[in-house]
Amino acid sequence: MQHRIVVLGAGYTGAIAAGRLAKRLHQEDVTITLVNPEPDFVERVRLHQVAAGQDLKPRPFAEMFAGTGVQLKLAKVTAVDVDRKAVAVAAANGLGREELAYDTLVYALGSGWHDGGVPGTAEHAHEVSSRPGALRLRDRLAALGAGRPVVVVGGGLTGLEAATEIAEARPDLDVALAAHGALGDWLSEKGRTHLRKVMDGLGITVHEHARVDAVGADRVTTADGRTLPAEVTVWTTGFAVHPIARATGLELADGDRIVVDGTMRSVSHPDVYAVGDAAMAMGPGDKPLRMSCASGVPMAWQAADAIAARLAGTEVPRVSIRYFQQCVSLGRKEGLIQFVTADDRAVDKTLTGRTAARYKELICKGAAWGVAHPTVGMPTRRRRVAPPQPRDRARADAATAVTARSA
């Protein structure tokens, strides 16, 4: 009996986990099914470039996983039943629904944009956390005439990258950034100084301590009564985890994120692993890992290696996940690399200018390349799956029977 591994979501974390598992385990011992609604990999960390009018290199999963044994299921996840160990999916083309039974589940559905309940945001604002959203914003910006106002709401990494990318690509627009606090207030003094210099050079108006509490068709309004003209509003204030986790029965934190141990295994359901934005994992200083590619990639490595080790009956490797830097692109010609402590606090050391822009570009290319090459620099010897114990086999047979009856 092959051990059935189902991976939900093919962003950075899900795709890396699936590919790494395929390199760790023998194809005759396992089936690895990767569920995703789109047939190609989306470089989420570059979506601000898409919004600004740039085209990205296509990365079809059929090419990335050719010969690995990973089976791509083009479908949207609609429900997860952790008691029956089954996932309900709807075909990406809308023509059919089915259930996928699993023995091990990797939950990597990630996150999307979050309007924070601010009135008018859902109706009037644009987002850059998904490819459809970035493409809609791209079309809207292309239709704007010179001098029209664009406001990017949110002073975090996504907001900074979106504002600078748009301003550089369209210097004829009146681009502004509304930040809840001071500009770059989490950066070192050197980092803040460089950031302000770049924003000034691109002609971006910065509104600090400007918490937006309403979005209209042609303006945003701040909590202190300021009205900022905005023919286009780009909302980047935070992310919301995919809501399916709420109905799974898994133990959650903050209402949405799956609580996992140091191997990314659910603390309530040992057959489930969660990686990326969907997981609540602790890092250095007993602080939760932040939602980011920098956190998600090593989480995927850890989960895949732990699953392979447990299936093979070998020692489970445990790697401490830590931070080294925050990489910010500030258009195509400028960048900022803020070096940080293990628990993500800024230090004095920074890298700026064109060198930083090239550094960030290498990071982005490396992240995408790593999806197709998930075990580079590590032993790739595949392990054999240990035979299941009688009790485990009985549970698997029962799950298969339930799925067959449901179909």
C-alpha positions in Angstrom: 0.0 0.0 0.0 1.4 3.4 -1.0 1.4 6.1 1.6 -0.7 9.0 0.3 0.7 12.5 0.8 -1.5 15.4 -0.2 -0.1 18.9 -0.3 -2.5 21.8 -0.4 -1.3 24.9 -2.2 1.6 25.3 -4.6 3.1 28.6 -3.5 6.7 28.7 -2.4 6.1 26.5 0.6 3.7 23.9 -0.8 5.7 23.5 -4.1 9.0 23.1 -2.2 7.6 20.6 0.3 6.1 18.5 -2.5 9.4 18.5 -4.5 11.5 17.8 -1.5 9.4 14.9 -0.5 9.6 13.5 -4.0 13.4 13.6 -3.8 13.4 12.1 -0.3 11.1 9.1 -0.8 10.8 6.3 -3.4 7.9 6.7 -5.9 6.8 3.1 -5.4 6.3 3.8 -1.7 4.3 7.0 -1.8 2.0 9.1 -3.9 2.4 12.8 -3.7 -0.5 14.9 -4.9 -0.1 18.7 -5.2 -3.4 20.6 -5.2 -3.5 24.0 -6.8 -6.0 25.9 -8.9 -3.4 27.2 -11.4 -1.0 25.2 -13.6 2.0 27.4 -13.1 4.0 28.8 -10.3 3.3 32.4 -9.2 6.3 34.4 -7.8 4.3 36.2 -5.2 7.3 38.3 -4.1 7.3 39.9 -7.6 3.6 40.7 -8.0 4.3 44.5 -7.4 6.4 44.2 -10.6 3.4 42.7 -12.5 1.2 45.5 -11.2 3.7 48.1 -12.5 3.5 46.6 -16.0 6.3 44.0 -16.1 6.0 40.5 -17.5 7.5 37.6 -15.5 8.9 34.4 -16.9 6.3 31.6 -17.0 7.1 28.6 -14.7 4.7 25.7 -15.6 4.5 23.0 -12.9 4.5 20.4 -15.6 8.1 21.3 -16.4 9.2 22.0 -12.9 8.0 18.5 -11.6 8.7 16.5 -14.7 9.9 13.0 -13.8 9.7 13.6 -10.0 6.4 11.7 -9.4 4.6 14.7 -8.1 1.0 14.6 -9.4 -0.5 18.1 -10.0 -4.3 18.2 -9.3 -5.7 21.4 -10.8 -8.4 22.2 -8.3 -9.6 24.5 -5.5 -9.7 23.2 -2.0 -13.2 23.6 -0.5 -12.9 21.7 2.8 -10.6 19.6 4.9 -11.9 16.8 7.2 -9.1 15.9 9.5 -11.1 13.2 11.3 -11.9 11.3 8.1 -8.5 12.3 6.6 -10.1 13.6 3.4 -9.9 16.8 1.4 -12.8 18.1 -0.7 -11.8 19.9 -3.9 -13.6 21.5 -6.9 -12.0 21.2 -10.3 -10.4 24.4 -11.5 -12.6 24.5 -14.5 -15.7 24.2 -12.3 -16.7 20.9 -13.8 -16.7 18.5 -11.0 -16.0 17.9 -7.3 -14.2 15.0 -5.6 -12.6 13.9 -2.4 -8.9 13.1 -1.9 -8.0 10.7 0.9 -4.6 11.2 2.6 -2.4 9.5 5.1 -0.3 12.6 5.5 -1.5 16.2 4.7 0.7 19.2 4.2 -1.4 22.4 4.5 0.2 25.3 2.6 -2.8 27.4 1.5 -1.1 30.6 2.6 -2.7 33.9 2.9 -4.4 36.7 0.9 -5.0 40.4 1.3 -6.9 41.6 4.4 -9.1 44.7 4.2 -9.1 45.0 8.0 -12.9 45.7 8.0 -12.2 49.3 6.8 -15.3 50.7 5.1 -15.0 50.9 1.3 -11.8 48.9 1.0 -13.4 45.8 -0.5 -15.3 47.9 -3.0 -12.7 50.4 -4.1 -9.1 49.2 -3.2 -6.7 47.1 -5.2 -4.4 44.4 -3.9 -1.1 42.9 -5.0 -1.1 39.6 -2.9 -2.5 37.5 -5.8 -1.8 37.4 -9.5 -5.5 38.3 -10.5 -5.3 41.3 -8.1 -2.0 42.4 -9.5 -3.3 42.1 -13.1 -6.4 44.1 -12.3 -4.2 46.8 -10.7 -2.0 46.8 -13.8 -4.9 47.4 -16.1 -6.2 50.2 -13.9 -2.9 52.0 -13.7 -2.4 51.7 -17.5 -5.7 53.5 -17.9 -4.7 56.5 -15.7 -3.7 59.8 -17.3 -0.7 61.8 -16.3 -1.0 63.5 -12.9 -3.7 61.3 -11.5 -3.3 60.4 -7.8 -2.4 56.9 -6.5 -2.3 56.1 -2.8 -0.6 53.0 -1.4 -1.9 52.3 2.0 0.5 50.5 4.3 4.1 51.2 5.2 5.4 47.6 5.4 7.5 45.7 2.9 4.7 45.2 0.4 3.6 48.8 0.6 7.2 50.1 0.1 7.8 47.9 -2.8 4.5 48.6 -4.5 4.8 52.4 -4.1 8.4 52.6 -5.4 7.7 50.2 -8.3 4.7 52.2 -9.5 6.4 55.5 -9.1 9.5 54.4 -11.0 7.4 52.8 -13.8 5.0 55.8 -14.0 6.8 59.0 -13.0 3.9 60.9 -14.5 1.6 59.8 -11.7 1.1 61.5 -8.3 2.1 58.6 -6.0 1.6 58.8 -2.2 2.2 56.4 0.6 0.0 56.4 3.8 1.9 54.7 6.7 0.3 53.9 10.0 3.4 54.9 11.9 6.7 56.6 11.0 8.2 55.7 7.6 10.4 52.5 8.0 10.1 52.7 11.8 11.3 49.1 12.1 14.5 49.7 10.2 17.9 50.9 11.5 18.7 54.6 11.3 20.8 54.0 8.2 17.9 52.0 6.6 15.4 54.8 7.4 17.7 57.4 5.9 18.2 55.6 2.7 14.5 54.7 2.4 13.5 58.4 2.7 16.1 59.4 0.2 14.7 57.0 -2.4 11.1 57.9 -1.7 12.0 61.6 -2.2 13.9 60.9 -5.4 10.9 59.1 -6.9 8.6 61.9 -6.0 6.5 59.9 -3.6 4.6 61.9 -1.0 4.7 60.1 2.4 1.9 60.6 4.9 3.2 59.3 8.3 1.0 58.4 11.3 -1.9 58.2 8.8 -4.2 55.4 9.8 -6.8 55.1 7.0 -10.3 54.4 8.3 -12.3 54.8 5.0 -11.7 54.3 1.3 -13.8 56.0 -1.4 -13.9 55.8 -5.1 -11.6 58.9 -5.4 -10.1 59.4 -1.9 -9.0 57.8 1.4 -9.7 59.3 4.8 -7.4 59.1 7.7 -8.4 58.7 11.4 -7.2 62.2 12.1 -9.5 63.7 9.5 -7.1 64.1 6.5 -8.5 63.5 3.0 -6.1 62.1 0.5 -7.1 62.2 -3.2 -6.8 58.7 -4.7 -8.1 57.7 -8.1 -6.5 54.4 -7.4 -6.0 53.0 -3.9 -3.6 50.1 -3.3 -4.2 48.2 0.0 -1.2 46.5 1.6 -1.8 46.7 5.3 -1.6 43.0 6.1 -2.5 39.4 5.2 -5.4 37.1 6.1 -4.8 33.4 6.4 -7.0 31.2 4.1 -10.3 30.7 6.0 -10.6 26.9 5.4 -8.4 26.2 8.5 -11.1 27.5 10.8 -13.5 24.6 9.9 -10.9 21.8 10.1 -10.9 21.0 13.8 -7.1 21.7 13.9 -5.8 23.6 16.9 -5.5 27.2 15.8 -3.9 30.4 17.2 -5.1 33.9 16.5 -8.3 32.4 15.1 -6.7 31.2 11.8 -3.1 29.9 12.0 -2.5 26.2 12.6 -0.4 25.6 15.7 2.6 23.4 14.9 5.7 22.1 16.7 9.3 22.5 15.7 8.9 20.0 12.8 5.8 21.8 11.5 3.5 19.1 12.7 0.1 20.0 14.0 0.0 19.8 17.8 -3.5 18.4 17.6 -3.4 16.1 14.6 -0.1 14.3 13.9 -1.1 13.4 10.4 -1.2 17.1 9.4 1.7 19.4 8.8 1.4 23.1 8.1 3.9 25.5 6.5 4.1 29.1 5.4 1.7 31.8 6.4 -0.9 29.2 7.5 1.2 27.9 10.3 1.9 29.4 13.8 5.5 28.3 14.4 7.8 29.7 17.0 11.2 31.0 16.1 14.2 32.5 18.0 13.3 34.3 21.2 10.1 32.3 21.4 8.6 34.7 18.9 6.2 33.6 16.1 7.8 33.4 12.7 6.4 36.2 10.6 4.4 35.6 7.4 7.0 35.8 4.7 8.9 33.8 2.1 11.9 34.0 4.4 10.0 32.0 7.0 8.1 29.7 4.7 10.9 28.2 2.7 12.8 26.8 5.7 9.5 25.7 7.2 8.8 23.7 4.1 12.3 22.1 4.2 11.7 21.1 7.9 8.3 19.7 7.3 9.4 17.6 4.2 12.4 16.2 6.0 10.4 15.4 9.1 7.8 13.6 7.1 10.4 11.6 5.2 12.2 10.6 8.3 9.1 9.5 10.2 7.9 7.4 7.3 11.4 5.8 7.0 11.7 5.2 10.7 14.8 7.3 11.0 15.8 10.2 13.3 13.8 13.4 12.6 16.1 16.3 11.8 15.4 19.5 13.6 16.8 22.8 12.2 16.5 26.2 14.0 14.8 28.7 11.7 16.3 32.2 12.1 16.5 35.4 10.1 19.5 37.1 8.5 18.1 40.0 6.6 15.0 41.8 5.2 15.3 42.5 1.5 13.3 45.4 0.0 13.3 46.3 -3.7 12.7 50.0 -4.2 12.1 49.9 -7.9 14.4 48.2 -10.4 17.4 50.4 -9.7 17.4 50.8 -5.9 17.1 48.4 -3.0 17.6 48.1 0.8 19.0 45.1 2.6 18.5 45.5 6.3 20.5 42.9 8.2 18.8 41.6 11.4 19.3 39.5 14.5 18.1 35.9 14.6 14.7 37.1 15.9 14.3 39.7 13.2 15.4 42.9 14.9 17.3 45.5 12.8 21.0 46.0 13.4 23.1 48.9 12.1 24.4 47.0 9.0 22.7 47.7 5.7 23.3 47.4 2.0 21.8 50.0 -0.3 21.6 51.3 -3.8 22.2 49.3 -7.0 24.1 46.6 -5.1 21.1 46.0 -2.9 18.8 45.9 -5.9 21.0 43.2 -7.5 21.2 41.4 -4.1 17.4 41.4 -3.9 17.1 40.2 -7.5 19.3 37.2 -6.7 17.2 36.4 -3.7 14.0 36.4 -5.8 15.6 34.3 -8.6 17.0 31.9 -6.0 13.7 31.5 -4.3 12.0 30.6 -7.6 14.9 28.3 -8.7 14.7 26.6 -5.3 11.1 25.5 -5.9 12.3 23.3 -8.8 15.5 22.3 -7.0 14.4 21.7 -3.4 17.3 19.6 -2.2 20.3 21.4 -3.7 23.3 21.1 -1.5 21.9 18.2 0.5 22.0 14.4 0.1 19.3 13.3 -2.3 19.3 9.5 -1.4 15.7 8.4 -1.4 14.5 6.5 1.7 12.2 3.5 1.8 9.0 3.9 3.7 8.8 1.5 6.7 5.8 -0.9 6.5 2.8 0.4 8.5 1.9 -1.2 11.7 -1.4 -3.3 11.7 -3.3 -0.6 13.5 -2.1 2.1 11.0 -3.0 -0.2 8.0 -6.5 -0.8 9.4 -7.0 3.0 9.7 -5.8 3.5 6.2 -8.1 0.8 4.8 -11.1 2.3 6.6 -10.3 5.8 5.2 -10.1 4.4 1.7 -13.5 2.6 2.1 -15.1 5.8 3.4 -13.8 7.7 0.4 -15.0 5.1 -2.0 -18.5 5.2 -0.6 -18.5 9.0 -0.7 -17.5 8.9 -4.4 
